[in-house]
Amino acid sequence: MKRWIANSLIATTGVVLLGAGLIGYAYRWMHTPLNTTQNTIIELRHGEAFAAFVAGLHVDGIVDKPRILTWTARLLGQARRAQAGEYLIDEGTTGAELLQLLVRGRVIGYTVQIIEGWTVMQAVDALVGNDVLRSELKGVTEASLLAALGLPDGRAEGLFFPDTYRFVRGDSDADVLRRAYTKMRDELQQAWHARADGLPYQSAYQALVVASLIEKETGREEDRIHISQVFATRLHLGMYLQTDPSVIYGLGERYDGNLTRKHLREDTPYNTYFHKGLPPTPIALPGVNSITAAMNPGSGVYLYFVAQGDGGSQFSVSLEDHLTAVRKYQLR
């Protein structure tokens, strides 16, 4: 009996010592630099098992003891907390430091721009053409875009906020556009609630249409509120808006850079020389300054404006003054 007890103690002690030795070995390995060079990029893909991720690092020669890294992460509960994305690790990074990066989600970030004044399909083309974003929208049209994004039915033009968007590898072009949609909805509602009294618009969407016209009419900040005032006044008086960018939008790919008298007489829904009131949809993606201007027009009494050729506009109260400005700036 005594011998059995002694043998059991020896065996138990051996197991404990072996376990302690393994733990000590794993601890030392976890705090030893990985086989990395400066600015090494690794990626944990969305849905990828942690063990598979570590196995890939082993194949790449970065991790020489994949089981230690995998089992340590599991024992510490970090394998499930690791966040997908790309990570930049430098020479000298240890296994323990790598786990901290993964758990904290310190992924490499990228940015993409949606430009003010673009049409929605120009934005889609830019996102689809981005070589980091996953493509989910290749081949969509403006008519099919909202359905492809899982958004309410309607026309997509103008509904996406132009801005710089940050994303990580694994995000898709659709992910960015959904964020742009949400941001436009929020910005528009905020501006609508702070709008001036007496606007000739029945909804925030109508104001968005006007904002898109302002966006395409000028890039000069100080002119936006005056163009907004011209449009609001004309709508109040029942006048034609007579805005060229809307006519051009209605021509689509037929527009070759030269707007003719024939174009101005063509009956399209966007011809504001032919139809009174607003065009049926926005004609571009307006930025926050154009949205603000649409909701808060200037206090003047202008009815006309004409581009001066330097980015600015000449505003007039009377038709006579306007025709003089047209002869000066447009009929040289």
KADAGI-V955808 format. One record per helix or strand. SS is the DSSP state (hx for helix, st for strand). FROM is the first residue (numbers start at 1). LEN is the number of residues. If there is no record, write none. Layout:
ss->SS from->FROM len->LEN
ss->SS from->FROM len->LEN
This chain:
ss->hx from->2 len->29
ss->st from->33 len->1
ss->st from->40 len->5
ss->hx from->50 len->10
ss->hx from->66 len->10
ss->st from->85 len->5
ss->st from->94 len->1
ss->hx from->95 len->10
ss->st from->110 len->4
ss->hx from->120 len->9
ss->st from->134 len->1
ss->hx from->142 len->8
ss->st from->164 len->4
ss->st from->172 len->1
ss->hx from->173 len->21
ss->hx from->204 len->14
ss->hx from->221 len->17
ss->hx from->244 len->11
ss->hx from->261 len->4
ss->hx from->288 len->8
ss->st from->304 len->4
ss->st from->313 len->4
ss->hx from->319 len->11
